[in-house]
Structure formats: C-alpha cells, structure tokens
C-alpha cells in the first residue's frame, strides 16, 4: 500500500510583501550623485527612445488590427499584437526593477492551452486586460517620455546641483505608472479568466463524450439491432415453408439480442455506472479494479460520500488510470487509495511498472489533467524511467445533497 501524501497547495502562493524600508526603492535623494541617482537618470534618458518604439508598435498594430476586423485576418492580427504588447509590458517591468527598484510581480500567463477551439483562444487573447493596460501604458508614455528626456538632458548641464531631486520626482511618477498599469490583475480578474478557460475545456469534453456515445451506439448496438430485424424478417418468411431454417434464424437472432444488450450495458456503464449511484466509490472502484489485468488493492477511506459530480469524476479518473496500467505499464501490482483531507478529495494510483509515463505520451493523461483543472482540481504525475508510477489527483470536496 502506498504512503499517503498530504494535499498539495493548488494555488500559487502570493508574494510576501517586503516590510517598509526593506529596500523597495532607492534611498532619499541627496546632492551627491550615487548609483541610485545615476540609475534614475539613465531611466529618464531611456524613456524617450523606448516610449517612441512602444508607441509606434501599439499604434501600428492596434489601428491595423482594428481596421482589418472586417476581414478574416483582423482579429488574429489584433490578438498577436496584444500578445506582443504583453511582452512590451514585461520589458518595462524588468527595466523598472533594474533601474527604479520597483518590485512588480509578473501577471499570470494567458491560459490559452486547453482553452477550447481556435476562436475561443482568439477571444481570450483579444480581451486580455493585461495586454490592454500595456497598450494604454505605451500610449501615455510617449508625451511623458519626451518631457522627462528633455528635462533630464537640460538639467544635466543647467540644473545639475538639484538634478537628484528632479530625477527623484520624475521617477516617482514613473513608479506610480508602472504599479498602476503594469501590475498583475487582481485576484478576481485572474479567477474569471481561469473559469472562462475551464468552461471551454468542460464544453469540449462534453462534446467529445457525446460523440463517443453516438459512435458507440451507431457502430455497436444499432448495427446489431438492424441485423436482428433483418434476421427476424427472413425467419418470418421461412416459418411456413422451412420451419427448421426459421428456427435456426430465430436462435441466431436470440444471440444477437444478447450481444446487443451486453453492448448497451457496457455503454450505460461508461456513461454512469449503476453501482456508483447505488453503492458509492468503494464498490464502484472495486468493480473497476476487478477488470484490470493487474492485481489492484483498493482502499477507500471516506466517512461520507461526496457530491455526485465529484464522485463521478473520481470514478472515471481511476478507471482511466487503471486502463493505462493494464495497457502500458507492464506492472505486476497496483493500488488505489482514496481519502478526504479537509476540503479536498485525494486519489492516489500507484503501480510497479516500467514508468516513463508523461502527460504528452498519448495515454489520455493530458485529458485527465485538463478535466481535473476544469473543476479546480490538480493532477500530479511522477513516473521515472524504470518505475514506479504514482499519480496523485485532487478534487474539491463538495457535500452530497440529500433528497428532501
């Protein structure tokens, strides 16, 4: 039996703010020209050329993309331009950290992977708030860059005794713009973007499941029922003139009925097994383990049943993982552990096979990871070459609603 692991933190921890006076920004200005003052002067002198490049870029891309939105290439061009604006914002944050001592965290990456089809990914890129704030920043910076460049260059020759104070005042405005426009989105904004991405995954998964059910019905039970109807029609015609042949046809049709019923049962089990509804995860996972080609030890330690949706996802996750164990692992033994830890349902599937599994190896694990991510879950795969393989999945715990 595998050793249980504590639930992993599914959210990236926020950066701990530094205490006041812990180096967030240079010291107060003095008449002496120290390294902080020279960094600020370098920042102000670089404002004009960099802001000019940024302004030309966003103006060209934005107006070209918006102007071509009536054509097919308009929105893709606008989306690419906004993704480039994101990179301009990254460069400006790096410059502010290096020269102004401004600590600004990088925004979350745009969640385009696993976000559905092309048009959904395109829409997410077009309405990216981080990119649009970067565009606004570059528009504002051009007049400000011209002003600060002119004042700083003139002060170097005319007002050099008080230039440290002038540089500090101008760069404080720069710091305010960086913090105001280039800081990460707030938590609610990031959460909305994640949920929109997850919704696309759920829709695509549901559509794929419907196509699978339709294909199984069309190629399996439906085809058998058609053959059954034709066989019974022929038996009816031969019933009077050749009773023995008709009896043989009826016997064959009876076998077809049994096979069709078995295929329908398998299909229903694939949609939602009755044993899961009636008896819960312990019995359902034991049933899945009994069909695995490898001996599997199942341990379910739950005082109560989770919500039906979470229970179903847990069942199909374990089912898919045990199918991978049967087909790809070459294992001799395996185990499944399910338990609850506070507000999380944890699943651990272990096998002593050859290892080397990955999310991109074509074994369906990428789809499992996307499904769990869509419901705020977590999927962790540890499979070194030579084994063993341990898959840990986490799902949010939701209490089961009781019928009133």
N, C-alpha and C positions, 0 to 999 in steps of 0.2 A: 504494500500500500504506500502510495506516495506521501511525502511530507507536505502538509498543508502550508500554504503561504498566506501571509496577511494580505488583505485587499490593497491593491495598488491605488495610488492617488491618480484619478482620471483627469485631473485638471492641472494645467501648468501653474506652478506657484507664482504669485505676483512678486515682483522685485521688492525687496525690503528697502524703504526709503532711508537714505543716509541721514543721520542726525544733523541738526543745524550746525553749520560751521565745520562740517566734516570734509570740506574740500569741494563742495558743489559750487564751483565758480571761483574766479581768481580773488585775491585779497583786494582790499580797498585801494583806490588809486593814490599814487604819490607823485611827487615831482620827478623822482628818479625813474629812468626807463629800465624796468626789469623785464624778465622774459614774458610775463603775462601781458604787459603793455605792448610789447612787440608782436605778440600773437594777435592781440586785438587789432593793432594797426594793420597787420597782414590780412586779417579777416575783412576789414573795411575796404582795403585796397582791392581785394579779390571780389568784392561784391559786384562791381560794375561788369567785368567780363563774364562772370558766371551767371549773373542775373540776365544779361543780354542773351547768352546761349539758351538759358531756360525759357525766357520769354519767346524767343523765336521758335523754339521747339513746340511749346504748348500752343502758340498761336497758329503755327502751320498745321499741326496735327489736328487740333480742335476744330478749326474752321474748315479744313479739308474734309475731316470725317463728318462733321455736321452737314456740310454742303452736299456730300455724296450719300446721305442717308436715304435719298430717293432711289438710289441704285442698290445693287446687291452687295457691293464692296464697302458701302458706307459704314455700317455698324461694325463689321470686323476691323476696318481701319481705325475707327474710333476706339474700339476695345484695345487694340495693340498700342495705340497712342497713350491711352490711360495707364496701361501696364508700364510703358516707358516712363510716364510721369511718376509712377511709384518709385522707379529707380532713381529719378532725379531727387525725390524726397529722401531716399536712403543716403545719397551722396551729401545732401545738405545736413542731415543729421550727423553724419560722420565728420563733416567739417566743423559743425558746432561743437561736437565733443572734443575734437583735437585742439581747436583754437579758442573756444569760449568756455570750455569746462562745463557744458550743459549736458546733464545726464537725461537723455530721452530714450526710452525703450523703443525697440523696433516694433511696428504693428504686426499683428498676426498675418501670416501668409494668406493670400487669397485662395480659398478652398475650391479649386477648380477640379481636382482629381476626384472622381466618383460623384460628380455633381449632375449626373444625368447626361442628356444629349448635348449636341453642339450648341443649339440655340439657348439652352439654359445656362451653359457655361459662358456664352457670349453675353447674356443678360446680366449675370453676376459681375462680369468684368466691366460692363458699361456703367452699372450703378454702384461701383465700388466707392464708398465715401472717402477712403484714404487717398485714392488717386485724385478725386475731385478737390480735396483740400490741398494736395500738392500742386494742382493746376492753379488754384487760387493764390497759393503762396508765390508761384513763379510770376503771375501777373502783377502782384503787389510789389514784388522785389525790384522790378526794373526802375521805376522812378526813385525808389529808395536807394538802390544801388548807385544810380547816378549821383544823387545828393551826397551820400556818405563818401563816395570816392572823391568828389570834388572838395568836400570839407576837409577830409583827411589829408589829401595831397597838398592843399593850400596850407593847412596848419603845420605840416612838416617844415615849411620854410618861414611861415609868418608867426604862427602861434605855438611854436614848439614847446615853450615852457609849460603851457597848460594843456598840451595835447593829451597827456594821460587822462585828464578829467573829461575832455571832449570824447576821447575814444571810449571811455567807460560809459558815458551817457548814450552814445550811439549804439554800442554793442549791447547795452541793456535792452534797447528796443529790438535788436536782432534776437536776443534771447527770448523775449516775450513772443515774437512771431513764430519762432521755432517751436516753443512749447504750446502755443495756441493752435497752430495749423499742422504741425508735423508730428504731434504726439499720437500715440495709438488711440484707436476708437475706444469709447468707454465700454464697460462690460456688457451692457445691454445691446449695444450695436454689434459687438462681436458675436453675442449669443444669437441674435437674429440672423446674422449671416450663416452661422453654423446650422441653425434649424432649417433655413431655406435650402442649404446644400443637402442636409439629411432628408428633407422631404423629396428631393429629386431621386435620391437613392431608393427610398421606400416605393415611390411610384414605379421606377424601373424594375425593382424586384417583384412587385405585384404583377406588373405586365408580363414579366418573364415566367412567373408561376402560372398565370392564366394560359399563356401559350403552351407551356408544358402539359397542362391538364388537357387542353384542346387536342394537342398532338397525340397524347396517350389514348384519349377517347376515340379519336378518328382512326388511328392505326391499330388499336387493340380491340376493345370491346365492341366498337361499332362494326368493324370488319367481320368479327365473329358472328354478330347478330345478323348481318346481311347474309352470310353463308348459311346460317341456321334457317333463315326464312326461305332461301332458295332450296335447301335440302328438304324442308318440310313440304314445300310446294311439289317437288318431284315425288316425294313419298305419297302425297295425296293422289297424284295422277296414277301411280302404280298400285294403289291399295287394292283395287278390284282385279286387275289383270295379272299382277305378280305380287302376292302378299308377302312372300319371303324377302324379295328385294326391298319392298316398302318397310318391312320390319327392320332390315339392316340399316336403311336410311334413317329411320327414327332413332335407332340405337346410336348412330353416328351423331345425329342432332343432339341427343341427350349428352354426349361427351362434349360437344361444342358449348352447350349451356353451362356445364360445369366449369369449363375453362373461362367463359365469359364472366361468370360470377366471381371466379377467383381474381381475374384481372380487375374487376370493379372493386373488389375488397382491397386489393393492393393499391388501387388508385385512391380509394377513400382513406386508407391508412396514410398515404403520402400527403393528403390534404390536412387531415387532423385525425389521429388515431383515436378510436373509441376508448382504449384502455387509458389513455392520458386524461380524457374527460372524466372517466368513471373512477379511476384509482390513483391518479396523480403521477408525479415524476418517478417515484421509486419503481412502481410496477412497469411503467412505460419504458424506462431506461433498461430495466432488466430484460424486457422483451426484445429491445434492440440489441442488447449485448448477446442474447442467445442466438441471434442470427449472424453474429460476427464469426469469421473464420478463426479468430484468435481467442483463447480463454480470457474473459474480461471479468474483473471483480468490480462490482458496483456498490458504492456506499453513498446513500442519500441521507443527510442529517438535517432535516427540516422539521421544525415543530409545527409549522402550518404551511399551507400551500400558497404560492404567490399568485398574482393576478394571472388570468388565463392567457393573456398575450405574452407575458414574460415567461410563463410556463411553456408555451408553445415554442418560443424562440430557443429556450434552453434545450428542449427536446430535439428540435431539428439541428441545433448546433452539435450536440453529442452524436446524433445519428450520422451527420455528415462526417464528423471526425472519425467515427468507428468504421465507416465505409473506406476512408482513406487508410486506416490501419489495415483493413482486410486486403486492399488492392495494392498498396505501395510500400508498406513499412517493412515487410518480411519479419515481423515481430513474433515472439513466442508467447508473450503475456502482455496484458494491458490492464489498465484500471481507470475507473471513472469515479471521481469524488465530487459531490455537490453539497454545498453548505451555505449558510447565511452568516454574514458578518455585518452587523449594524444595518445600514440601508442598502447593502449590496448582496446580490446572489452570485456566488462564486462557483465556477465549474473548472475542474482540472482533469484533463485526459492525458494519460501517460502510457507510453509503450516502450519496449526494449528493442525496437527495430534498428534499422541501419542509419536512421537520421538523415540529415541533409535536406529536410523539407524547408520550403520557403513560401512566402506569400505570392511569388510570381512563378511558381513551378507548375502551374496548370492543374492543381489538385482541388480547386474550389475554395482554398483558404482565403484568397483575396475577397471573394464574395461574402464569406462568413464575416471577415473583418469589417466590410462595408455595412453589412446588416446590423452588426452589433453597434457600430459607430452611429448608425441612424437612430438608435434608441438610447443614446448616451451611454453606451457600453464600451467595453475595452477588450481587445483581443491581443494576447501576447504569445508568440511562438518562440520556443527555444529548442533547436534541433541541430546540434553539432554533427559533423560527419562522424559516423560510427555509432551515433545514438547516445543516450536515449532521447526521445522526443517528448517534450512536455508542452501542452497547450493550456493556457490559462485564460478563461473568459470571465468577464464580469458583466453583470446586468443590474440595472437599478431595481431595487426591491419595491414592489407595489403590492399592497394588501389586496387579497381577493374579496370581491364584493359578494356578499351573501344575498340570496334571493329573499325579499321580504314577504 
